[in-house]
Amino acid sequence: MRATFQDSYMTSPIQLAGDTVPFAPGYTTVVGLLYGSRRWRASLLAKFIGREYQGKNGSADGATYRVGAYSFTNLSVTRFLTDPSAAHEVHLKLSLDNLWDSSAITDNAGPSALGPDLVNVLPRRSLVVSVVAQL
């Protein structure tokens, strides 16, 4: 994907036609495996996000606001404790998010008052176990 400004000076005097629009990643894609049987469901999904500029002027702001490409993988397994077609459903779900424990930068707000960039990173690996009952 390529999102660019068609005209100059839309956001500021330094932004020119052809500069990349802020918050527009170069690509996004999800690749994965899905499994389902009578009482089991599972998914393994990997999401890939391309490089993007996050300053108000997009690429005109330079490398300061650039976030590199990153990816993360999530795993989910569900076991139906009742018949999935029954009127009342109970299932147990295990979800493991950020399977490879990536700490990639996902957002860059630029330099702080003390100097270093203010950034957000992917949340650490997390495990969620839940029991759901639909009565």
N, CA, C and O atoms as a GROMACS GRO file, in nm:
protein
  540
    1MET      N    1   0.086  -0.117   0.000
    1MET     CA    2   0.000   0.000   0.000
    1MET      C    3   0.090   0.123   0.000
    1MET      O    4   0.200   0.121   0.054
    2ARG      N    5   0.042   0.225  -0.059
    2ARG     CA    6   0.116   0.351  -0.058
    2ARG      C    7   0.014   0.464  -0.052
    2ARG      O    8  -0.063   0.486  -0.145
    3ALA      N    9   0.015   0.535   0.059
    3ALA     CA   10  -0.074   0.650   0.077
    3ALA      C   11   0.011   0.775   0.081
    3ALA      O   12   0.094   0.792   0.171
    4THR      N   13  -0.009   0.864  -0.014
    4THR     CA   14   0.072   0.986  -0.021
    4THR      C   15  -0.018   1.109  -0.032
    4THR      O   16  -0.131   1.102  -0.080
    5PHE      N   17   0.036   1.221   0.014
    5PHE     CA   18  -0.033   1.349  -0.003
    5PHE      C   19  -0.030   1.386  -0.151
    5PHE      O   20   0.073   1.375  -0.217
    6GLN      N   21  -0.143   1.431  -0.202
    6GLN     CA   22  -0.150   1.474  -0.342
    6GLN      C   23  -0.106   1.620  -0.359
    6GLN      O   24  -0.060   1.660  -0.465
    7ASP      N   25  -0.122   1.696  -0.252
    7ASP     CA   26  -0.085   1.838  -0.256
    7ASP      C   27   0.013   1.871  -0.145
    7ASP      O   28   0.019   1.801  -0.044
    8SER      N   29   0.089   1.976  -0.165
    8SER     CA   30   0.183   2.022  -0.062
    8SER      C   31   0.111   2.109   0.041
    8SER      O   32   0.005   2.165   0.014
    9TYR      N   33   0.172   2.119   0.159
    9TYR     CA   34   0.130   2.210   0.266
    9TYR      C   35  -0.010   2.179   0.322
    9TYR      O   36  -0.076   2.269   0.374
   10MET      N   37  -0.054   2.055   0.312
   10MET     CA   38  -0.186   2.019   0.367
   10MET      C   39  -0.182   2.017   0.520
   10MET      O   40  -0.282   2.046   0.585
   11THR      N   41  -0.066   1.982   0.578
   11THR     CA   42  -0.056   1.973   0.724
   11THR      C   43   0.039   2.077   0.783
   11THR      O   44   0.022   2.118   0.897
   12SER      N   45   0.139   2.119   0.705
   12SER     CA   46   0.235   2.219   0.754
   12SER      C   47   0.323   2.264   0.637
   12SER      O   48   0.314   2.209   0.527
   13PRO      N   49   0.408   2.366   0.661
   13PRO     CA   50   0.497   2.413   0.554
   13PRO      C   51   0.604   2.312   0.511
   13PRO      O   52   0.661   2.327   0.402
   14ILE      N   53   0.633   2.210   0.592
   14ILE     CA   54   0.736   2.114   0.552
   14ILE      C   55   0.680   1.995   0.475
   14ILE      O   56   0.756   1.920   0.413
   15GLN      N   57   0.550   1.976   0.478
   15GLN     CA   58   0.488   1.862   0.409
   15GLN      C   59   0.470   1.895   0.262
   15GLN      O   60   0.414   1.999   0.226
   16LEU      N   61   0.518   1.804   0.175
   16LEU     CA   62   0.512   1.825   0.030
   16LEU      C   63   0.431   1.714  -0.037
   16LEU      O   64   0.413   1.606   0.019
   17ALA      N   65   0.384   1.743  -0.157
   17ALA     CA   66   0.314   1.640  -0.236
   17ALA      C   67   0.408   1.521  -0.252
   17ALA      O   68   0.527   1.537  -0.277
   18GLY      N   69   0.353   1.400  -0.238
   18GLY     CA   70   0.434   1.279  -0.249
   18GLY      C   71   0.481   1.225  -0.116
   18GLY      O   72   0.522   1.109  -0.108
   19ASP      N   73   0.476   1.305  -0.009
   19ASP     CA   74   0.512   1.254   0.124
   19ASP      C   75   0.409   1.151   0.168
   19ASP      O   76   0.292   1.160   0.133
   20THR      N   77   0.455   1.053   0.244
   20THR     CA   78   0.367   0.948   0.294
   20THR      C   79   0.272   1.004   0.398
   20THR      O   80   0.312   1.082   0.485
   21VAL      N   81   0.146   0.965   0.391
   21VAL     CA   82   0.044   1.007   0.486
   21VAL      C   83   0.073   0.940   0.621
   21VAL      O   84   0.111   0.823   0.624
   22PRO      N   85   0.057   1.012   0.734
   22PRO     CA   86   0.084   0.951   0.863
   22PRO      C   87  -0.013   0.836   0.895
   22PRO      O   88  -0.128   0.837   0.852
   23PHE      N   89   0.037   0.740   0.971
   23PHE     CA   90  -0.040   0.626   1.020
   23PHE      C   91  -0.091   0.534   0.909
   23PHE      O   92  -0.188   0.461   0.929
   24ALA      N   93  -0.027   0.537   0.793
   24ALA     CA   94  -0.063   0.447   0.683
   24ALA      C   95   0.051   0.346   0.666
   24ALA      O   96   0.154   0.378   0.607
   25PRO      N   97   0.033   0.224   0.718
   25PRO     CA   98   0.141   0.126   0.707
   25PRO      C   99   0.164   0.085   0.562
   25PRO      O  100   0.073   0.092   0.478
   26GLY      N  101   0.286   0.042   0.533
   26GLY     CA  102   0.320  -0.001   0.398
   26GLY      C  103   0.241  -0.125   0.357
   26GLY      O  104   0.217  -0.147   0.239
   27TYR      N  105   0.201  -0.206   0.454
   27TYR     CA  106   0.120  -0.325   0.428
   27TYR      C  107   0.063  -0.376   0.559
   27TYR      O  108   0.115  -0.346   0.667
   28THR      N  109  -0.041  -0.451   0.550
   28THR     CA  110  -0.094  -0.530   0.663
   28THR      C  111  -0.142  -0.662   0.605
   28THR      O  112  -0.200  -0.668   0.497
   29THR      N  113  -0.118  -0.766   0.679
   29THR     CA  114  -0.166  -0.897   0.638
   29THR      C  115  -0.178  -0.988   0.759
   29THR      O  116  -0.109  -0.970   0.859
   30VAL      N  117  -0.267  -1.084   0.748
   30VAL     CA  118  -0.282  -1.186   0.851
   30VAL      C  119  -0.270  -1.322   0.782
   30VAL      O  120  -0.333  -1.347   0.679
   31VAL      N  121  -0.189  -1.408   0.840
   31VAL     CA  122  -0.170  -1.543   0.790
   31VAL      C  123  -0.196  -1.637   0.907
   31VAL      O  124  -0.155  -1.609   1.020
   32GLY      N  125  -0.264  -1.747   0.881
   32GLY     CA  126  -0.289  -1.835   0.993
   32GLY      C  127  -0.346  -1.968   0.956
   32GLY      O  128  -0.370  -2.000   0.839
   33LEU      N  129  -0.367  -2.046   1.060
   33LEU     CA  130  -0.428  -2.177   1.050
   33LEU      C  131  -0.551  -2.179   1.138
   33LEU      O  132  -0.549  -2.130   1.251
   34LEU      N  133  -0.658  -2.236   1.087
   34LEU     CA  134  -0.782  -2.252   1.163
   34LEU      C  135  -0.816  -2.399   1.166
   34LEU      O  136  -0.799  -2.471   1.068
   35TYR      N  137  -0.866  -2.445   1.281
   35TYR     CA  138  -0.904  -2.584   1.295
   35TYR      C  139  -1.039  -2.590   1.366
   35TYR      O  140  -1.063  -2.512   1.459
   36GLY      N  141  -1.124  -2.679   1.324
   36GLY     CA  142  -1.251  -2.698   1.391
   36GLY      C  143  -1.301  -2.840   1.376
   36GLY      O  144  -1.297  -2.897   1.268
   37SER      N  145  -1.348  -2.896   1.485
   37SER     CA  146  -1.416  -3.024   1.483
   37SER      C  147  -1.538  -3.010   1.574
   37SER      O  148  -1.570  -2.899   1.617
   38ARG      N  149  -1.603  -3.116   1.601
   38ARG     CA  150  -1.727  -3.108   1.679
   38ARG      C  151  -1.711  -3.032   1.811
   38ARG      O  152  -1.790  -2.942   1.839
   39ARG      N  153  -1.613  -3.064   1.890
   39ARG     CA  154  -1.597  -3.002   2.022
   39ARG      C  155  -1.471  -2.917   2.036
   39ARG      O  156  -1.448  -2.860   2.143
   40TRP      N  157  -1.390  -2.906   1.934
   40TRP     CA  158  -1.265  -2.831   1.941
   40TRP      C  159  -1.259  -2.723   1.834
   40TRP      O  160  -1.304  -2.744   1.721
   41ARG      N  161  -1.203  -2.608   1.870
   41ARG     CA  162  -1.172  -2.501   1.775
   41ARG      C  163  -1.032  -2.451   1.813
   41ARG      O  164  -0.997  -2.445   1.930
   42ALA      N  165  -0.955  -2.416   1.713
   42ALA     CA  166  -0.821  -2.361   1.739
   42ALA      C  167  -0.783  -2.267   1.626
   42ALA      O  168  -0.827  -2.282   1.512
   43SER      N  169  -0.700  -2.170   1.659
   43SER     CA  170  -0.647  -2.079   1.557
   43SER      C  171  -0.506  -2.038   1.596
   43SER      O  172  -0.474  -2.020   1.714
   44LEU      N  173  -0.424  -2.023   1.495
   44LEU     CA  174  -0.289  -1.969   1.509
   44LEU      C  175  -0.279  -1.862   1.402
   44LEU      O  176  -0.274  -1.893   1.283
   45LEU      N  177  -0.276  -1.736   1.444
   45LEU     CA  178  -0.280  -1.624   1.351
   45LEU      C  179  -0.160  -1.532   1.372
   45LEU      O  180  -0.129  -1.494   1.485
   46ALA      N  181  -0.095  -1.496   1.263
   46ALA     CA  182   0.017  -1.402   1.267
   46ALA      C  183  -0.021  -1.278   1.187
   46ALA      O  184  -0.066  -1.289   1.073
   47LYS      N  185  -0.004  -1.162   1.247
   47LYS     CA  186  -0.034  -1.036   1.180
   47LYS      C  187   0.097  -0.962   1.153
   47LYS      O  188   0.184  -0.954   1.240
   48PHE      N  189   0.109  -0.909   1.031
   48PHE     CA  190   0.227  -0.836   0.989
   48PHE      C  191   0.185  -0.694   0.952
   48PHE      O  192   0.091  -0.675   0.875
   49ILE      N  193   0.256  -0.595   1.007
   49ILE     CA  194   0.227  -0.454   0.982
   49ILE      C  195   0.354  -0.390   0.927
   49ILE      O  196   0.461  -0.402   0.986
   50GLY      N  197   0.341  -0.322   0.815
   50GLY     CA  198   0.457  -0.259   0.752
   50GLY      C  199   0.495  -0.127   0.816
   50GLY      O  200   0.423  -0.073   0.900
   51ARG      N  201   0.609  -0.077   0.775
   51ARG     CA  202   0.663   0.049   0.825
   51ARG      C  203   0.562   0.163   0.806
   51ARG      O  204   0.489   0.167   0.707
   52GLU      N  205   0.560   0.254   0.903
   52GLU     CA  206   0.473   0.371   0.890
   52GLU      C  207   0.534   0.492   0.960
   52GLU      O  208   0.618   0.479   1.048
   53TYR      N  209   0.490   0.610   0.917
   53TYR     CA  210   0.531   0.736   0.978
   53TYR      C  211   0.416   0.786   1.063
   53TYR      O  212   0.300   0.780   1.022
   54GLN      N  213   0.450   0.836   1.184
   54GLN     CA  214   0.343   0.873   1.276
   54GLN      C  215   0.344   1.019   1.319
   54GLN      O  216   0.266   1.057   1.405
   55GLY      N  217   0.430   1.100   1.261
   55GLY     CA  218   0.423   1.243   1.286
   55GLY      C  219   0.307   1.302   1.208
   55GLY      O  220   0.255   1.236   1.117
   56LYS      N  221   0.265   1.422   1.240
   56LYS     CA  222   0.148   1.480   1.171
   56LYS      C  223   0.174   1.503   1.023
   56LYS      O  224   0.080   1.517   0.946
   57ASN      N  225   0.302   1.509   0.983
   57ASN     CA  226   0.337   1.534   0.843
   57ASN      C  227   0.379   1.408   0.768
   57ASN      O  228   0.430   1.417   0.657
   58GLY      N  229   0.360   1.292   0.828
   58GLY     CA  230   0.400   1.168   0.762
   58GLY      C  231   0.551   1.163   0.741
   58GLY      O  232   0.627   1.199   0.831
   59SER      N  233   0.594   1.120   0.624
   59SER     CA  234   0.738   1.103   0.598
   59SER      C  235   0.814   1.235   0.598
   59SER      O  236   0.937   1.235   0.609
   60ALA      N  237   0.745   1.348   0.587
   60ALA     CA  238   0.813   1.478   0.593
   60ALA      C  239   0.876   1.501   0.729
   60ALA      O  240   0.971   1.579   0.741
   61ASP      N  241   0.826   1.434   0.832
   61ASP     CA  242   0.884   1.448   0.965
   61ASP      C  243   1.012   1.368   0.982
   61ASP      O  244   1.079   1.379   1.085
   62GLY      N  245   1.046   1.287   0.884
   62GLY     CA  246   1.172   1.214   0.887
   62GLY      C  247   1.169   1.093   0.977
   62GLY      O  248   1.062   1.049   1.021
   63ALA      N  249   1.287   1.040   1.004
   63ALA     CA  250   1.300   0.914   1.078
   63ALA      C  251   1.255   0.924   1.223
   63ALA      O  252   1.229   0.821   1.286
   64THR      N  253   1.244   1.044   1.278
   64THR     CA  254   1.206   1.060   1.418
   64THR      C  255   1.075   0.989   1.448
   64THR      O  256   1.062   0.925   1.552
   65TYR      N  257   0.979   0.998   1.359
   65TYR     CA  258   0.846   0.942   1.382
   65TYR      C  259   0.821   0.813   1.303
   65TYR      O  260   0.707   0.770   1.290
   66ARG      N  261   0.926   0.752   1.252
   66ARG     CA  262   0.910   0.628   1.174
   66ARG      C  263   0.904   0.509   1.268
   66ARG      O  264   0.984   0.497   1.361
   67VAL      N  265   0.809   0.421   1.242
   67VAL     CA  266   0.797   0.294   1.315
   67VAL      C  267   0.825   0.183   1.214
   67VAL      O  268   0.762   0.176   1.109
   68GLY      N  269   0.919   0.098   1.247
   68GLY     CA  270   0.954  -0.012   1.158
   68GLY      C  271   0.846  -0.118   1.151
   68GLY      O  272   0.754  -0.120   1.232
   69ALA      N  273   0.859  -0.205   1.054
   69ALA     CA  274   0.764  -0.316   1.039
   69ALA      C  275   0.773  -0.407   1.161
   69ALA      O  276   0.880  -0.422   1.222
   70TYR      N  277   0.662  -0.468   1.197
   70TYR     CA  278   0.661  -0.560   1.310
   70TYR      C  279   0.551  -0.665   1.288
   70TYR      O  280   0.467  -0.652   1.199
   71SER      N  281   0.553  -0.766   1.370
   71SER     CA  282   0.451  -0.871   1.362
   71SER      C  283   0.427  -0.929   1.501
   71SER      O  284   0.508  -0.912   1.592
   72PHE      N  285   0.315  -0.998   1.515
   72PHE     CA  286   0.286  -1.071   1.637
   72PHE      C  287   0.199  -1.191   1.602
   72PHE      O  288   0.132  -1.193   1.499
   73THR      N  289   0.201  -1.291   1.690
   73THR     CA  290   0.128  -1.415   1.667
   73THR      C  291   0.042  -1.448   1.789
   73THR      O  292   0.087  -1.437   1.903
   74ASN      N  293  -0.083  -1.487   1.763
   74ASN     CA  294  -0.176  -1.525   1.870
   74ASN      C  295  -0.224  -1.668   1.848
   74ASN      O  296  -0.245  -1.711   1.735
   75LEU      N  297  -0.241  -1.740   1.958
   75LEU     CA  298  -0.288  -1.878   1.956
   75LEU      C  299  -0.412  -1.887   2.044
   75LEU      O  300  -0.416  -1.831   2.153
   76SER      N  301  -0.513  -1.959   1.995
   76SER     CA  302  -0.636  -1.976   2.072
   76SER      C  303  -0.686  -2.119   2.055
   76SER      O  304  -0.688  -2.172   1.944
   77VAL      N  305  -0.726  -2.180   2.167
   77VAL     CA  306  -0.782  -2.316   2.165
   77VAL      C  307  -0.910  -2.314   2.249
   77VAL      O  308  -0.910  -2.264   2.362
   78THR      N  309  -1.017  -2.366   2.193
   78THR     CA  310  -1.146  -2.372   2.262
   78THR      C  311  -1.195  -2.516   2.266
   78THR      O  312  -1.187  -2.588   2.167
   79ARG      N  313  -1.246  -2.556   2.382
   79ARG     CA  314  -1.304  -2.690   2.401
   79ARG      C  315  -1.448  -2.670   2.446
   79ARG      O  316  -1.473  -2.613   2.552
   80PHE      N  317  -1.542  -2.718   2.366
   80PHE     CA  318  -1.683  -2.710   2.402
   80PHE      C  319  -1.713  -2.821   2.502
   80PHE      O  320  -1.688  -2.938   2.474
   81LEU      N  321  -1.766  -2.784   2.618
   81LEU     CA  322  -1.799  -2.881   2.722
   81LEU      C  323  -1.940  -2.936   2.703
   81LEU      O  324  -1.974  -3.041   2.758
   82THR      N  325  -2.019  -2.866   2.625
   82THR     CA  326  -2.152  -2.914   2.588
   82THR      C  327  -2.156  -2.926   2.436
   82THR      O  328  -2.065  -2.879   2.368
   83ASP      N  329  -2.257  -2.986   2.385
   83ASP     CA  330  -2.273  -2.998   2.240
   83ASP      C  331  -2.283  -2.857   2.181
   83ASP      O  332  -2.370  -2.780   2.224
   84PRO      N  333  -2.198  -2.819   2.084
   84PRO     CA  334  -2.200  -2.683   2.029
   84PRO      C  335  -2.334  -2.643   1.969
   84PRO      O  336  -2.363  -2.524   1.958
   85SER      N  337  -2.416  -2.740   1.929
   85SER     CA  338  -2.547  -2.707   1.871
   85SER      C  339  -2.658  -2.699   1.976
   85SER      O  340  -2.772  -2.669   1.942
   86ALA      N  341  -2.625  -2.727   2.102
   86ALA     CA  342  -2.725  -2.723   2.209
   86ALA      C  343  -2.769  -2.579   2.237
   86ALA      O  344  -2.696  -2.484   2.207
   87ALA      N  345  -2.887  -2.566   2.293
   87ALA     CA  346  -2.940  -2.432   2.325
   87ALA      C  347  -2.856  -2.364   2.433
   87ALA      O  348  -2.840  -2.242   2.432
   88HIS      N  349  -2.800  -2.444   2.525
   88HIS     CA  350  -2.715  -2.391   2.631
   88HIS      C  351  -2.573  -2.437   2.603
   88HIS      O  352  -2.546  -2.556   2.588
   89GLU      N  353  -2.484  -2.343   2.595
   89GLU     CA  354  -2.347  -2.374   2.556
   89GLU      C  355  -2.250  -2.340   2.668
   89GLU      O  356  -2.263  -2.235   2.732
   90VAL      N  357  -2.154  -2.426   2.691
   90VAL     CA  358  -2.046  -2.401   2.787
   90VAL      C  359  -1.916  -2.440   2.718
   90VAL      O  360  -1.903  -2.550   2.664
   91HIS      N  361  -1.820  -2.347   2.721
   91HIS     CA  362  -1.690  -2.382   2.663
   91HIS      C  363  -1.576  -2.320   2.743
   91HIS      O  364  -1.591  -2.219   2.812
   92LEU      N  365  -1.462  -2.384   2.731
   92LEU     CA  366  -1.338  -2.343   2.796
   92LEU      C  367  -1.245  -2.292   2.688
   92LEU      O  368  -1.227  -2.357   2.585
   93LYS      N  369  -1.186  -2.175   2.709
   93LYS     CA  370  -1.101  -2.114   2.606
   93LYS      C  371  -0.966  -2.076   2.665
   93LYS      O  372  -0.958  -2.021   2.775
   94LEU      N  373  -0.862  -2.107   2.591
   94LEU     CA  374  -0.725  -2.070   2.627
   94LEU      C  375  -0.670  -1.984   2.514
   94LEU      O  376  -0.669  -2.026   2.399
   95SER      N  377  -0.626  -1.864   2.548
   95SER     CA  378  -0.569  -1.773   2.448
   95SER      C  379  -0.430  -1.730   2.491
   95SER      O  380  -0.408  -1.690   2.606
   96LEU      N  381  -0.337  -1.739   2.400
   96LEU     CA  382  -0.200  -1.695   2.424
   96LEU      C  383  -0.170  -1.588   2.321
   96LEU      O  384  -0.154  -1.618   2.203
   97ASP      N  385  -0.163  -1.463   2.367
   97ASP     CA  386  -0.139  -1.350   2.277
   97ASP      C  387   0.008  -1.311   2.280
   97ASP      O  388   0.074  -1.322   2.383
   98ASN      N  389   0.058  -1.266   2.166
   98ASN     CA  390   0.199  -1.233   2.148
   98ASN      C  391   0.285  -1.355   2.183
   98ASN      O  392   0.373  -1.349   2.270
   99LEU      N  393   0.257  -1.463   2.115
   99LEU     CA  394   0.319  -1.593   2.141
   99LEU      C  395   0.471  -1.587   2.151
   99LEU      O  396   0.529  -1.652   2.238
  100TRP      N  397   0.536  -1.510   2.066
  100TRP     CA  398   0.684  -1.504   2.064
  100TRP      C  399   0.738  -1.393   2.153
  100TRP      O  400   0.858  -1.367   2.152
  101ASP      N  401   0.651  -1.327   2.230
  101ASP     CA  402   0.689  -1.222   2.327
  101ASP      C  403   0.767  -1.108   2.261
  101ASP      O  404   0.868  -1.063   2.314
  102SER      N  405   0.719  -1.064   2.146
  102SER     CA  406   0.782  -0.952   2.075
  102SER      C  407   0.763  -0.822   2.154
  102SER      O  408   0.658  -0.801   2.214
  103SER      N  409   0.863  -0.739   2.155
  103SER     CA  410   0.852  -0.607   2.219
  103SER      C  411   0.871  -0.497   2.115
  103SER      O  412   0.930  -0.393   2.143
  104ALA      N  413   0.820  -0.521   1.995
  104ALA     CA  414   0.834  -0.426   1.885
  104ALA      C  415   0.764  -0.294   1.917
  104ALA      O  416   0.662  -0.291   1.984
  105ILE      N  417   0.822  -0.186   1.868
  105ILE     CA  418   0.762  -0.053   1.882
  105ILE      C  419   0.645  -0.043   1.786
  105ILE      O  420   0.659  -0.072   1.667
  106THR      N  421   0.529  -0.002   1.838
  106THR     CA  422   0.408   0.011   1.756
  106THR      C  423   0.363   0.155   1.738
  106THR      O  424   0.277   0.184   1.654
  107ASP      N  425   0.421   0.246   1.815
  107ASP     CA  426   0.380   0.386   1.808
  107ASP      C  427   0.497   0.472   1.854
  107ASP      O  428   0.565   0.438   1.950
  108ASN      N  429   0.520   0.583   1.785
  108ASN     CA  430   0.629   0.674   1.821
  108ASN      C  431   0.574   0.816   1.824
  108ASN      O  432   0.536   0.871   1.721
  109ALA      N  433   0.569   0.874   1.944
  109ALA     CA  434   0.517   1.010   1.961
  109ALA      C  435   0.628   1.114   1.951
  109ALA      O  436   0.601   1.233   1.969
  110GLY      N  437   0.751   1.072   1.924
  110GLY     CA  438   0.861   1.166   1.910
  110GLY      C  439   0.934   1.190   2.041
  110GLY      O  440   0.908   1.124   2.141
  111PRO      N  441   1.025   1.286   2.039
  111PRO     CA  442   1.109   1.313   2.157
  111PRO      C  443   1.028   1.364   2.276
  111PRO      O  444   0.933   1.441   2.261
  112SER      N  445   1.068   1.320   2.395
  112SER     CA  446   1.007   1.369   2.518
  112SER      C  447   1.082   1.494   2.564
  112SER      O  448   1.184   1.531   2.505
  113ALA      N  449   1.033   1.557   2.668
  113ALA     CA  450   1.100   1.675   2.724
  113ALA      C  451   1.240   1.640   2.775
  113ALA      O  452   1.328   1.726   2.779
  114LEU      N  453   1.261   1.514   2.816
  114LEU     CA  454   1.390   1.470   2.868
  114LEU      C  455   1.483   1.416   2.759
  114LEU      O  456   1.598   1.382   2.786
  115GLY      N  457   1.433   1.406   2.635
  115GLY     CA  458   1.519   1.363   2.526
  115GLY      C  459   1.479   1.236   2.453
  115GLY      O  460   1.462   1.239   2.332
  116PRO      N  461   1.464   1.123   2.525
  116PRO     CA  462   1.433   0.999   2.451
  116PRO      C  463   1.293   1.002   2.391
  116PRO      O  464   1.204   1.070   2.440
  117ASP      N  465   1.275   0.926   2.283
  117ASP     CA  466   1.144   0.917   2.218
  117ASP      C  467   1.042   0.853   2.311
  117ASP      O  468   1.074   0.763   2.388
  118LEU      N  469   0.918   0.900   2.301
  118LEU     CA  470   0.806   0.838   2.370
  118LEU      C  471   0.748   0.734   2.276
  118LEU      O  472   0.699   0.768   2.168
  119VAL      N  473   0.753   0.608   2.315
  119VAL     CA  474   0.707   0.501   2.228
  119VAL      C  475   0.613   0.406   2.302
  119VAL      O  476   0.617   0.397   2.425
  120ASN      N  477   0.530   0.338   2.227
  120ASN     CA  478   0.450   0.226   2.278
  120ASN      C  479   0.505   0.100   2.215
  120ASN      O  480   0.552   0.102   2.101
  121VAL      N  481   0.500  -0.009   2.289
  121VAL     CA  482   0.546  -0.137   2.237
  121VAL      C  483   0.432  -0.238   2.249
  121VAL      O  484   0.334  -0.215   2.320
  122LEU      N  485   0.446  -0.349   2.178
  122LEU     CA  486   0.347  -0.456   2.191
  122LEU      C  487   0.338  -0.501   2.336
  122LEU      O  488   0.440  -0.508   2.405
  123PRO      N  489   0.219  -0.531   2.384
  123PRO     CA  490   0.207  -0.586   2.520
  123PRO      C  491   0.282  -0.718   2.531
  123PRO      O  492   0.292  -0.793   2.433
  124ARG      N  493   0.335  -0.746   2.647
  124ARG     CA  494   0.407  -0.872   2.670
  124ARG      C  495   0.315  -0.990   2.642
  124ARG      O  496   0.194  -0.976   2.631
  125ARG      N  497   0.376  -1.106   2.631
  125ARG     CA  498   0.298  -1.230   2.613
  125ARG      C  499   0.196  -1.238   2.726
  125ARG      O  500   0.226  -1.210   2.842
  126SER      N  501   0.075  -1.278   2.690
  126SER     CA  502  -0.029  -1.291   2.792
  126SER      C  503  -0.108  -1.420   2.770
  126SER      O  504  -0.125  -1.466   2.657
  127LEU      N  505  -0.154  -1.475   2.880
  127LEU     CA  506  -0.233  -1.597   2.878
  127LEU      C  507  -0.367  -1.568   2.943
  127LEU      O  508  -0.373  -1.515   3.054
  128VAL      N  509  -0.474  -1.603   2.874
  128VAL     CA  510  -0.609  -1.584   2.926
  128VAL      C  511  -0.680  -1.718   2.920
  128VAL      O  512  -0.685  -1.782   2.816
  129VAL      N  513  -0.736  -1.759   3.034
  129VAL     CA  514  -0.817  -1.880   3.040
  129VAL      C  515  -0.957  -1.834   3.080
  129VAL      O  516  -0.974  -1.760   3.177
  130SER      N  517  -1.056  -1.878   3.004
  130SER     CA  518  -1.192  -1.836   3.036
  130SER      C  519  -1.289  -1.952   3.021
  130SER      O  520  -1.269  -2.044   2.941
  131VAL      N  521  -1.394  -1.945   3.099
  131VAL     CA  522  -1.506  -2.038   3.088
  131VAL      C  523  -1.628  -1.954   3.054
  131VAL      O  524  -1.661  -1.859   3.125
  132VAL      N  525  -1.694  -1.988   2.947
  132VAL     CA  526  -1.809  -1.912   2.901
  132VAL      C  527  -1.931  -2.003   2.904
  132VAL      O  528  -1.930  -2.114   2.852
  133ALA      N  529  -2.037  -1.953   2.966
  133ALA     CA  530  -2.164  -2.026   2.970
  133ALA      C  531  -2.273  -1.937   2.914
  133ALA      O  532  -2.298  -1.828   2.966
  134GLN      N  533  -2.337  -1.983   2.809
  134GLN     CA  534  -2.449  -1.912   2.748
  134GLN      C  535  -2.574  -1.992   2.779
  134GLN      O  536  -2.597  -2.100   2.724
  135LEU      N  537  -2.654  -1.937   2.868
  135LEU     CA  538  -2.772  -2.013   2.912
  135LEU      C  539  -2.899  -1.963   2.848
  135LEU      O  540  -3.007  -2.015   2.875
   0.00000   0.00000   0.00000
